[in-house]
Amino acid sequence: MTRSSPPPVTRESSEAAQSDRPLLRIAGLSKGYREGGGYHPILENADASLRMGEFVALLGPSGSGKSTLLNLVSGIDTPDAGEVVVDGVSLTGMTERERTLFRRHQIGFVFQFFNLIPTLSVEENLLLPLELKGRLGAEERRKARSLLEQVGLGGRESTYPDRLSGGEQQRVAVARALVHDPVLVLADEPTGNLDAETGNKTLDLLVSMVSAAGKTLFAVTHSRDVAARADRVLRIQGGLLVEDPSSGDPVRAS
């Protein structure tokens, strides 16, 4: 009996399938803290998913649990129940070391306060994720310098962070988040420590570079300006992840 050949995968059909596939899946996620003899839930059976190449913002005031969720998604913290799956890999059940190694390879970070190491030059800060990943050759150095050119800091490789403005430091942080080719970029209040004009320029840079690289961006913010740039906006409400009314599409549950 002759087997029929599978239909050819065209570039268009491959890209469509990839863009529809959940890159991040949050399933039945619960997390809380014990304090003063009581239990204080932050998340209770929360579900959501983010597609490949999508920009989703998590909007809400300080103390609403946004950073808690980001820590769970990145594997820095572990849930009381539920599962986080990134690019088909479940972080649930991993050891702390396994989660650390996974972050080094698959997740990029942009923080509110930049988190550049002051004793390292701009180039050394940028190369650190690659060094931790165990890949630091001529090609990686070339890529790092190319990223610095893209963020407008070409020629500043030997400069130390204290010689840079806040906006320049955040541009280095954006380049650092992408240099090791992660599948998911997490941003925690990426414009929160910048003035409005610098913040808007930095946000433009972050969104355009992540989009051009085909990565998924999940940004925690209290800024409506940041949320307005997202494909979808989520909130934590009653322990659940719910679609913000400003979003057009429904939350895709796992």
VEXVO-494254 format. One record per residue (C-alpha): residue number from 1; residue in three letters; x negated, z, y negated. Coordinates in nm, 2 decimals, m for minus. Layout:
VEXVO-494254
[NUM 'ALA' [X Z Y]],
...
***
This chain:
VEXVO-494254
[1 'MET' [0.00 0.00 0.00]],
[2 'THR' [m0.14 m0.10 m0.33]],
[3 'ARG' [m0.16 0.17 m0.60]],
[4 'SER' [m0.04 0.06 m0.94]],
[5 'SER' [m0.29 0.11 m1.22]],
[6 'PRO' [m0.20 0.37 m1.49]],
[7 'PRO' [m0.09 0.22 m1.82]],
[8 'PRO' [m0.38 0.17 m2.06]],
[9 'VAL' [m0.43 0.44 m2.33]],
[10 'THR' [m0.45 0.27 m2.66]],
[11 'ARG' [m0.61 0.44 m2.97]],
[12 'GLU' [m0.26 0.48 m3.12]],
[13 'SER' [m0.11 0.64 m2.82]],
[14 'SER' [m0.41 0.86 m2.77]],
[15 'GLU' [m0.41 0.98 m3.13]],
[16 'ALA' [m0.03 1.04 m3.11]],
[17 'ALA' [m0.06 1.25 m2.80]],
[18 'GLN' [m0.35 1.45 m2.94]],
[19 'SER' [m0.17 1.52 m3.27]],
[20 'ASP' [0.13 1.65 m3.07]],
[21 'ARG' [m0.06 1.87 m2.84]],
[22 'PRO' [m0.07 2.24 m2.94]],
[23 'LEU' [m0.42 2.34 m3.04]],
[24 'LEU' [m0.32 2.70 m3.10]],
[25 'ARG' [m0.05 2.87 m2.89]],
[26 'ILE' [0.07 3.22 m2.97]],
[27 'ALA' [0.30 3.35 m2.69]],
[28 'GLY' [0.48 3.68 m2.68]],
[29 'LEU' [0.22 3.84 m2.90]],
[30 'SER' [0.26 4.22 m2.97]],
[31 'LYS' [0.02 4.45 m3.16]],
[32 'GLY' [0.07 4.79 m3.32]],
[33 'TYR' [m0.12 5.10 m3.41]],
[34 'ARG' [m0.08 5.47 m3.32]],
[35 'GLU' [m0.09 5.70 m3.63]],
[36 'GLY' [0.04 6.05 m3.68]],
[37 'GLY' [0.18 6.08 m3.33]],
[38 'GLY' [0.39 5.76 m3.38]],
[39 'TYR' [0.36 5.39 m3.29]],
[40 'HIS' [0.37 5.14 m3.58]],
[41 'PRO' [0.43 4.78 m3.46]],
[42 'ILE' [0.29 4.49 m3.65]],
[43 'LEU' [0.38 4.21 m3.42]],
[44 'GLU' [0.65 4.22 m3.15]],
[45 'ASN' [0.69 3.93 m2.91]],
[46 'ALA' [0.57 3.67 m3.17]],
[47 'ASP' [0.56 3.31 m3.07]],
[48 'ALA' [0.43 3.00 m3.25]],
[49 'SER' [0.21 2.70 m3.20]],
[50 'LEU' [m0.01 2.48 m3.42]],
[51 'ARG' [m0.07 2.11 m3.35]],
[52 'MET' [m0.40 1.93 m3.36]],
[53 'GLY' [m0.50 1.84 m3.71]],
[54 'GLU' [m0.23 2.06 m3.87]],
[55 'PHE' [m0.27 2.29 m4.17]],
[56 'VAL' [m0.05 2.60 m4.14]],
[57 'ALA' [m0.04 2.88 m4.39]],
[58 'LEU' [0.06 3.24 m4.31]],
[59 'LEU' [0.21 3.37 m4.63]],
[60 'GLY' [0.28 3.73 m4.72]],
[61 'PRO' [0.17 4.04 m4.92]],
[62 'SER' [m0.12 4.27 m4.84]],
[63 'GLY' [m0.04 4.50 m4.55]],
[64 'SER' [0.21 4.26 m4.38]],
[65 'GLY' [m0.01 4.20 m4.08]],
[66 'LYS' [m0.17 3.87 m4.17]],
[67 'SER' [m0.52 3.98 m4.11]],
[68 'THR' [m0.42 4.15 m3.78]],
[69 'LEU' [m0.28 3.82 m3.66]],
[70 'LEU' [m0.60 3.64 m3.76]],
[71 'ASN' [m0.81 3.89 m3.57]],
[72 'LEU' [m0.60 3.84 m3.26]],
[73 'VAL' [m0.62 3.46 m3.29]],
[74 'SER' [m1.00 3.47 m3.32]],
[75 'GLY' [m1.04 3.72 m3.04]],
[76 'ILE' [m1.20 3.98 m3.27]],
[77 'ASP' [m0.91 4.21 m3.16]],
[78 'THR' [m0.70 4.21 m2.85]],
[79 'PRO' [m0.32 4.23 m2.83]],
[80 'ASP' [m0.11 4.50 m2.67]],
[81 'ALA' [0.08 4.22 m2.49]],
[82 'GLY' [0.11 3.84 m2.50]],
[83 'GLU' [m0.14 3.56 m2.51]],
[84 'VAL' [m0.35 3.35 m2.75]],
[85 'VAL' [m0.45 3.01 m2.62]],
[86 'VAL' [m0.69 2.79 m2.82]],
[87 'ASP' [m0.75 2.43 m2.71]],
[88 'GLY' [m0.61 2.51 m2.36]],
[89 'VAL' [m0.83 2.82 m2.31]],
[90 'SER' [m0.66 3.16 m2.29]],
[91 'LEU' [m0.84 3.44 m2.47]],
[92 'THR' [m0.63 3.69 m2.28]],
[93 'GLY' [m0.84 3.85 m2.00]],
[94 'MET' [m1.17 3.75 m2.15]],
[95 'THR' [m1.44 4.01 m2.19]],
[96 'GLU' [m1.56 4.09 m2.55]],
[97 'ARG' [m1.88 3.89 m2.49]],
[98 'GLU' [m1.68 3.59 m2.36]],
[99 'ARG' [m1.46 3.60 m2.67]],
[100 'THR' [m1.77 3.62 m2.89]],
[101 'LEU' [m1.92 3.31 m2.73]],
[102 'PHE' [m1.59 3.13 m2.75]],
[103 'ARG' [m1.57 3.20 m3.13]],
[104 'ARG' [m1.93 3.08 m3.18]],
[105 'HIS' [m1.84 2.74 m3.03]],
[106 'GLN' [m1.48 2.68 m3.11]],
[107 'ILE' [m1.38 2.86 m3.43]],
[108 'GLY' [m1.49 2.83 m3.79]],
[109 'PHE' [m1.43 3.10 m4.05]],
[110 'VAL' [m1.38 3.10 m4.43]],
[111 'PHE' [m1.36 3.45 m4.58]],
[112 'GLN' [m1.23 3.57 m4.92]],
[113 'PHE' [m1.57 3.73 m5.00]],
[114 'PHE' [m1.78 3.44 m4.87]],
[115 'ASN' [m1.97 3.66 m4.62]],
[116 'LEU' [m2.30 3.48 m4.68]],
[117 'ILE' [m2.61 3.66 m4.57]],
[118 'PRO' [m2.80 3.75 m4.90]],
[119 'THR' [m3.15 3.74 m4.74]],
[120 'LEU' [m3.10 3.39 m4.61]],
[121 'SER' [m3.12 3.07 m4.81]],
[122 'VAL' [m2.82 2.83 m4.84]],
[123 'GLU' [m2.96 2.61 m4.57]],
[124 'GLU' [m3.04 2.91 m4.34]],
[125 'ASN' [m2.68 3.04 m4.39]],
[126 'LEU' [m2.55 2.71 m4.29]],
[127 'LEU' [m2.77 2.67 m3.99]],
[128 'LEU' [m2.69 3.02 m3.85]],
[129 'PRO' [m2.38 2.91 m3.65]],
[130 'LEU' [m2.58 2.64 m3.49]],
[131 'GLU' [m2.86 2.88 m3.41]],
[132 'LEU' [m2.62 3.12 m3.25]],
[133 'LYS' [m2.47 2.83 m3.06]],
[134 'GLY' [m2.82 2.75 m2.93]],
[135 'ARG' [m2.84 2.41 m3.09]],
[136 'LEU' [m3.09 2.38 m3.38]],
[137 'GLY' [m3.28 2.06 m3.38]],
[138 'ALA' [m3.35 1.78 m3.62]],
[139 'GLU' [m3.00 1.63 m3.58]],
[140 'GLU' [m2.84 1.96 m3.66]],
[141 'ARG' [m3.05 2.01 m3.97]],
[142 'ARG' [m2.96 1.66 m4.08]],
[143 'LYS' [m2.59 1.74 m4.04]],
[144 'ALA' [m2.62 2.06 m4.23]],
[145 'ARG' [m2.79 1.88 m4.53]],
[146 'SER' [m2.52 1.61 m4.51]],
[147 'LEU' [m2.25 1.88 m4.54]],
[148 'LEU' [m2.43 2.04 m4.83]],
[149 'GLU' [m2.42 1.69 m5.00]],
[150 'GLN' [m2.04 1.67 m4.93]],
[151 'VAL' [m1.97 2.01 m5.10]],
[152 'GLY' [m2.18 1.91 m5.40]],
[153 'LEU' [m2.48 2.13 m5.32]],
[154 'GLY' [m2.74 1.88 m5.22]],
[155 'GLY' [m3.08 1.99 m5.33]],
[156 'ARG' [m2.98 2.36 m5.33]],
[157 'GLU' [m3.10 2.42 m4.97]],
[158 'SER' [m3.36 2.68 m5.07]],
[159 'THR' [m3.14 2.87 m5.31]],
[160 'TYR' [m3.03 3.22 m5.22]],
[161 'PRO' [m2.66 3.33 m5.25]],
[162 'ASP' [m2.71 3.55 m5.55]],
[163 'ARG' [m2.82 3.25 m5.75]],
[164 'LEU' [m2.49 3.07 m5.68]],
[165 'SER' [m2.15 3.11 m5.86]],
[166 'GLY' [m1.85 3.23 m5.66]],
[167 'GLY' [m1.72 2.88 m5.62]],
[168 'GLU' [m2.06 2.75 m5.50]],
[169 'GLN' [m2.08 3.03 m5.25]],
[170 'GLN' [m1.73 2.95 m5.11]],
[171 'ARG' [m1.84 2.58 m5.09]],
[172 'VAL' [m2.13 2.69 m4.87]],
[173 'ALA' [m1.88 2.89 m4.66]],
[174 'VAL' [m1.66 2.58 m4.62]],
[175 'ALA' [m1.96 2.38 m4.50]],
[176 'ARG' [m2.06 2.67 m4.27]],
[177 'ALA' [m1.72 2.68 m4.11]],
[178 'LEU' [m1.75 2.31 m4.01]],
[179 'VAL' [m2.12 2.27 m3.92]],
[180 'HIS' [m2.08 2.37 m3.55]],
[181 'ASP' [m1.79 2.13 m3.50]],
[182 'PRO' [m1.52 2.39 m3.41]],
[183 'VAL' [m1.17 2.29 m3.30]],
[184 'LEU' [m1.00 2.56 m3.52]],
[185 'VAL' [m1.08 2.68 m3.87]],
[186 'LEU' [m0.94 3.02 m3.98]],
[187 'ALA' [m0.93 3.10 m4.35]],
[188 'ASP' [m0.86 3.45 m4.48]],
[189 'GLU' [m0.75 3.44 m4.84]],
[190 'PRO' [m1.00 3.15 m4.91]],
[191 'THR' [m0.93 3.14 m5.28]],
[192 'GLY' [m0.85 3.51 m5.33]],
[193 'ASN' [m1.19 3.59 m5.50]],
[194 'LEU' [m1.19 3.29 m5.73]],
[195 'ASP' [m1.04 3.20 m6.06]],
[196 'ALA' [m0.74 2.96 m6.06]],
[197 'GLU' [m0.94 2.65 m6.15]],
[198 'THR' [m1.23 2.71 m5.91]],
[199 'GLY' [m0.98 2.82 m5.64]],
[200 'ASN' [m0.79 2.49 m5.66]],
[201 'LYS' [m1.11 2.29 m5.64]],
[202 'THR' [m1.23 2.49 m5.34]],
[203 'LEU' [m0.89 2.45 m5.17]],
[204 'ASP' [m0.90 2.08 m5.23]],
[205 'LEU' [m1.24 2.07 m5.07]],
[206 'LEU' [m1.15 2.28 m4.77]],
[207 'VAL' [m0.83 2.09 m4.69]],
[208 'SER' [m0.99 1.75 m4.74]],
[209 'MET' [m1.29 1.83 m4.52]],
[210 'VAL' [m1.09 1.99 m4.24]],
[211 'SER' [m0.85 1.70 m4.24]],
[212 'ALA' [m1.13 1.44 m4.24]],
[213 'ALA' [m1.29 1.62 m3.94]],
[214 'GLY' [m0.95 1.63 m3.76]],
[215 'LYS' [m0.95 2.00 m3.72]],
[216 'THR' [m0.66 2.25 m3.73]],
[217 'LEU' [m0.66 2.49 m4.02]],
[218 'PHE' [m0.48 2.83 m4.01]],
[219 'ALA' [m0.50 3.00 m4.35]],
[220 'VAL' [m0.38 3.35 m4.43]],
[221 'THR' [m0.28 3.39 m4.79]],
[222 'HIS' [m0.06 3.56 m5.05]],
[223 'SER' [m0.09 3.25 m5.28]],
[224 'ARG' [0.20 3.01 m5.31]],
[225 'ASP' [m0.05 2.75 m5.44]],
[226 'VAL' [m0.23 2.76 m5.11]],
[227 'ALA' [0.09 2.76 m4.91]],
[228 'ALA' [0.22 2.46 m5.11]],
[229 'ARG' [m0.07 2.25 m4.96]],
[230 'ALA' [0.02 2.34 m4.60]],
[231 'ASP' [0.21 2.13 m4.35]],
[232 'ARG' [0.41 2.44 m4.26]],
[233 'VAL' [0.43 2.80 m4.37]],
[234 'LEU' [0.49 3.10 m4.15]],
[235 'ARG' [0.57 3.46 m4.23]],
[236 'ILE' [0.56 3.78 m4.03]],
[237 'GLN' [0.92 3.92 m4.03]],
[238 'GLY' [1.04 4.20 m3.81]],
[239 'GLY' [0.73 4.16 m3.60]],
[240 'LEU' [0.81 3.79 m3.54]],
[241 'LEU' [0.65 3.47 m3.68]],
[242 'VAL' [0.92 3.29 m3.87]],
[243 'GLU' [0.93 2.97 m4.06]],
[244 'ASP' [0.92 3.02 m4.44]],
[245 'PRO' [1.21 2.85 m4.62]],
[246 'SER' [0.96 2.64 m4.82]],
[247 'SER' [0.86 2.47 m4.49]],
[248 'GLY' [1.03 2.15 m4.38]],
[249 'ASP' [0.97 2.15 m4.00]],
[250 'PRO' [1.07 2.42 m3.75]],
[251 'VAL' [0.81 2.64 m3.59]],
[252 'ARG' [0.71 2.49 m3.26]],
[253 'ALA' [0.74 2.77 m3.00]],
[254 'SER' [0.50 2.78 m2.71]],
***
